[in-house]
Amino acid sequence: MHLLPLSLYRRSRHSFWVFSVSSAACILYSEACVILSSAPAKLIRMVIPPPVRPPRITNYLKPYVLKMHFTNKYVSTQVIHAPTATVASSASSQEKALRPSMESTRDVAAAGKIGKILGERLLLKDIPAVAVHLEREQRYHGKVKAVIDSLREAGVKLL
């Protein structure tokens, strides 16, 4: 019997430990899983559902988080519901419906329009407040400032 970290078999932040025995495998700290073993190579595969967060963690998290992505051609924004890790709303300058109304899809003016459209979509979905966490390389300047200011002008409260 030897101890193997599960990160060798699947890429994830969560670390589970697998005991590989001759024909069976046991998992510590996890109950809902499917274990398959191939006979010649003893390869173990597991399907583990996303972890259910305790209510104390869910209550601590900001419910909606703004994520911005800027490329040399486009501006994309998403609002993510943090407890469920799903996209609540998004807006991008890649959308075909928005391209004719914009002169450019990559400048500060396009970022402002995308922020305004995202703010309107958030208010339609009854999301009044959004937390803003900037990435390490993002500064409150230029396109980032245009998106955040236009969200604020649209009536979305920033946390």
N, C-alpha and C positions, 0 to 999 in steps of 0.2 A: 504494500500500500504506500503510495506516495502522494504528496500534497502539491496540487497544481493551481496557480491562480487562473481564474476564468478569463482574465484579460488576454491570455494566450489564445483563447478560442473565439472571443467576440470582443469588439471594440466598445468600451463603455467606461463611464466614470465610476460605476458602482463595482466594488470588488467583492466577489463571492469566492469562496474556496471550494474546490471540488476534490473529493477523495476518489481516486480512480482505483477501483478494486477489479478483480479479474473479470467479472461479468456484470457488476452493478456500480452505480455511482450514487453518492450521497451528497447533498448540498446542505451546508450550514447557513442559517439565517435566511432561508428562502423556502417557501412552501409551494407556491403555484409555479410549476415548471413542467416541461415535457422533456424527457431525456431519451435520446436515441444513441445507440452505440453501434458502430460498424465493427464486425468481428475481426477482420485481419489487422486493421491499423489501430483499433481501439480508440477511434476518434469519437469524442463525446460532443454532442450538439445540444444546446439548451434554448428554449424559448421562454423568456421571462417577461411578463407584462411590466409596463412602467410602474415604478414604485408609487404606492399611495402615500401621500405626505400626511403626516399627522395634522390635526386641526390647528395646533399651535403654530406650525410653520405656515400653513395656508393663511391664517389670520395676520401673520406678520408681513407676508409678501404684499407688495403693491399690486393691485389687481391687474392693471393695464400698463404696459411698458412700451414706449416708442423706440423703434429701431429704424435707423436711417442708413441707406447704402448709396454711395455716389460712385459712378464710373465716369470714364471720359466721355461717354455718350448719353447716359441716362441718370435720372434721379429716382430712387425707389424708397418708399417709406412703408412701414408696417406697424400696427399696434397689436401686441401679443398679449393674450390673457395668460398671466404668469402661472396661476395654479394649475391650469390644464395644459399649458404650453401649446395653445392653438392660436391661429391668427384671427383676431377679431375684425380687423378692417385693414385695407391696404390701398395705396395709390402709387402709381408709377407713371413716368413720362413715356413708357413703352406702350401704354394702352392706346389702341387705335382711335378710340373716341376722343381722346384728349390731344392727340398730335396736331390736328388742323388748327386748334385754337392757340397753339404755342408757336412762336417764331423759332425757338431753339429748344431742344430737349435736355440741355446740359448746363445752362447758365444759372445765375442767381435768380433771375425772373422766373424760370421754369421751376426752381425749387420753391419759390414763394407760391406759385399756382398749385403745385402738388400739395403743399401744406394746407392751403385753403380748401382744396377738394377733400383732403383727408379729414379736416375738421368738420366739414359738412356731413361727411359720411358717418363720423363718430356721433354727431348729434342726432342723426337719423336713427342710429342704433341705441340711443339712450346711454351713451358713454360720456359722462360729463367731465371726467378728470383722467389725466394720463401722466405717468411718471416718466421722466426723461433721464436716461443714463447714457452719457456720451462715452464712446470708445476712447481708448488711450490717445489715439492720434487725432481725434476730433476736438476741435476748439469751437467755442461759441463765436464764430466768425464766418462770414461769407454765406455759403449755401446752408450750413447748419443753422445759422442765425435766421436766415430767410424762412426756413421750414418752421422753426420754433415760434417766431414772431407771427407768422400767418396762422398757425394753430391757435395762438393766444387771441388774435383778432377775430377768428371764427367763433370764439366763445368757449373753447375748451380750456379747462383749468389745468395748469401744469403743476405737478407735485415735485 
